[in-house]
């Protein structure tokens, strides 16, 4: 007889521990919040316009030191349609519960069926042992995997850091060292 495995085994990931508390604001809400700040709104007004509570907006503002993160600056590229949004993930979850096929979900969302299939496989909730698709869990998985734990170049290279510091201080007269 074969070894009995959980259906979550097919996802390619081991069953995960609890993801903890979901983030208070998603990427789109933060983008709208920082756009409101750039338009001159107060923290509270920008937060309410973005769909957050006023204390959450104040916390985001404080946490960022009053400056929008690079990805939310007005000069940054707009959000691309390459990645699924939380609203699309919610729609996928609702349609999946209704028993709609992957091809039909793709048609309704204007996405390829392979994108929907990949989303259902990669970002399914595996804690219960089955492959249940939940939008909040899927969003958490997607945000977790999109992070890049990359060390800044100046932090990794001390020689370059001292050169840049000396150059900024005006101690280096010739640019080639």
PLY file of the C-alpha trace (Angstrom):
ply
format ascii 1.0
element vertex 177
property float x
property float y
property float z
element edge 176
property int vertex1
property int vertex2
end_header
0.00 0.00 0.00
1.09 3.54 -0.68
1.69 6.24 1.84
-1.41 8.28 2.56
-0.69 11.95 1.93
-2.70 15.05 2.48
-4.08 16.89 -0.50
-1.95 19.86 0.52
1.08 17.82 -0.57
0.15 18.60 -4.19
0.68 22.33 -3.67
4.45 21.87 -3.55
4.67 23.44 -0.09
4.72 21.93 3.35
1.78 22.75 5.62
2.49 26.18 7.02
2.07 27.54 10.49
-0.44 30.30 11.06
0.40 33.42 9.06
-0.52 35.56 12.04
-2.49 38.75 11.86
-3.10 39.91 8.29
-1.66 43.31 7.38
-3.90 46.25 8.16
-3.56 47.89 4.77
-2.82 46.34 1.41
-0.70 47.72 -1.38
-3.56 49.48 -3.15
-4.74 51.14 0.06
-1.21 52.32 0.84
-0.83 53.63 -2.70
-4.08 55.62 -2.34
-2.98 56.82 1.12
0.37 58.18 -0.11
-1.30 59.73 -3.16
-3.59 61.59 -0.76
-0.61 62.75 1.29
1.07 63.96 -1.93
-2.07 65.98 -2.74
-1.70 67.82 0.57
-4.31 66.00 2.65
-3.83 65.39 6.33
-2.96 61.91 7.56
-6.47 61.25 8.78
-8.16 62.53 5.59
-5.81 60.55 3.34
-6.39 57.41 5.40
-10.17 57.72 5.30
-10.09 58.40 1.54
-7.93 55.29 1.07
-10.34 53.11 3.04
-8.29 52.85 6.25
-9.03 54.09 9.72
-7.40 57.33 10.88
-5.13 55.62 13.47
-3.87 53.18 10.83
-3.05 56.09 8.51
-1.19 57.88 11.29
0.72 54.67 12.06
1.71 54.23 8.39
2.85 57.85 8.25
4.88 57.52 11.47
6.37 54.17 10.47
7.61 55.64 7.17
9.09 58.68 8.92
6.75 61.05 7.09
8.22 60.16 3.71
6.49 57.82 1.28
8.39 54.60 0.57
10.04 54.55 -2.86
7.39 52.25 -4.33
4.60 54.68 -3.36
6.16 57.96 -4.50
4.36 59.84 -7.25
7.32 59.26 -9.59
7.10 55.48 -9.09
5.60 53.28 -11.76
1.86 52.67 -11.44
0.59 49.33 -10.16
0.83 46.87 -13.02
-1.89 44.49 -14.06
0.65 41.69 -14.06
-0.15 40.61 -10.51
-3.55 39.70 -9.17
-5.13 42.26 -6.87
-6.87 41.41 -3.62
-10.24 42.13 -5.27
-9.43 39.59 -8.01
-8.40 37.05 -5.40
-11.70 37.56 -3.57
-13.55 37.06 -6.85
-11.60 33.84 -7.50
-12.47 32.57 -4.01
-16.18 33.35 -4.45
-16.37 31.78 -7.90
-14.43 28.72 -6.73
-16.92 28.15 -3.89
-19.75 28.39 -6.42
-18.12 25.59 -8.42
-17.16 27.68 -11.45
-14.39 26.13 -13.56
-10.91 27.63 -13.81
-11.42 28.46 -17.47
-14.64 30.33 -16.72
-13.03 32.20 -13.81
-10.24 33.25 -16.17
-12.77 34.45 -18.75
-14.71 36.48 -16.20
-11.57 38.13 -14.82
-9.90 38.63 -18.19
-6.98 36.40 -17.21
-5.54 33.23 -18.68
-6.83 29.95 -17.26
-3.23 28.99 -16.47
-2.92 32.10 -14.27
-6.00 31.07 -12.29
-4.77 27.48 -12.02
-1.34 28.64 -10.83
-2.93 30.99 -8.31
-5.14 28.24 -6.91
-2.18 25.87 -6.63
0.43 28.27 -5.21
-1.59 30.34 -2.80
-4.07 27.86 -1.38
-4.50 27.55 2.37
-2.82 24.27 3.32
-3.19 24.40 7.09
-6.43 22.42 7.16
-4.94 19.60 5.09
-6.91 20.38 1.95
-6.32 22.84 -0.83
-8.86 25.46 0.20
-8.50 28.81 -1.52
-9.00 31.85 0.69
-8.37 35.36 -0.63
-6.74 36.70 2.55
-4.36 33.75 2.82
-3.57 33.95 -0.89
-2.79 37.67 -0.59
-0.53 36.96 2.39
1.32 34.24 0.46
1.73 36.52 -2.57
3.04 39.45 -0.51
5.39 37.19 1.43
6.88 35.70 -1.73
7.21 39.09 -3.45
9.51 40.51 -0.77
13.16 40.73 -1.67
15.44 40.30 1.31
18.28 42.04 -0.47
20.98 43.91 1.45
21.72 47.43 0.22
24.90 47.75 -1.82
26.46 50.32 0.53
25.76 48.11 3.55
27.34 45.07 1.91
30.44 46.84 0.57
32.28 48.83 3.30
34.93 50.15 0.89
32.28 51.59 -1.39
30.46 53.04 1.61
33.53 54.89 2.90
34.27 56.17 -0.61
30.72 57.51 -1.00
30.81 59.10 2.47
34.15 60.77 1.70
32.91 61.91 -1.69
29.77 63.41 -0.17
31.83 65.15 2.51
34.01 66.69 -0.20
37.17 64.93 0.93
37.75 63.22 -2.43
38.65 65.71 -5.15
39.15 63.29 -8.04
36.26 60.98 -8.91
38.41 57.94 -9.68
39.70 57.77 -6.14
0 1
1 2
2 3
3 4
4 5
5 6
6 7
7 8
8 9
9 10
10 11
11 12
12 13
13 14
14 15
15 16
16 17
17 18
18 19
19 20
20 21
21 22
22 23
23 24
24 25
25 26
26 27
27 28
28 29
29 30
30 31
31 32
32 33
33 34
34 35
35 36
36 37
37 38
38 39
39 40
40 41
41 42
42 43
43 44
44 45
45 46
46 47
47 48
48 49
49 50
50 51
51 52
52 53
53 54
54 55
55 56
56 57
57 58
58 59
59 60
60 61
61 62
62 63
63 64
64 65
65 66
66 67
67 68
68 69
69 70
70 71
71 72
72 73
73 74
74 75
75 76
76 77
77 78
78 79
79 80
80 81
81 82
82 83
83 84
84 85
85 86
86 87
87 88
88 89
89 90
90 91
91 92
92 93
93 94
94 95
95 96
96 97
97 98
98 99
99 100
100 101
101 102
102 103
103 104
104 105
105 106
106 107
107 108
108 109
109 110
110 111
111 112
112 113
113 114
114 115
115 116
116 117
117 118
118 119
119 120
120 121
121 122
122 123
123 124
124 125
125 126
126 127
127 128
128 129
129 130
130 131
131 132
132 133
133 134
134 135
135 136
136 137
137 138
138 139
139 140
140 141
141 142
142 143
143 144
144 145
145 146
146 147
147 148
148 149
149 150
150 151
151 152
152 153
153 154
154 155
155 156
156 157
157 158
158 159
159 160
160 161
161 162
162 163
163 164
164 165
165 166
166 167
167 168
168 169
169 170
170 171
171 172
172 173
173 174
174 175
175 176
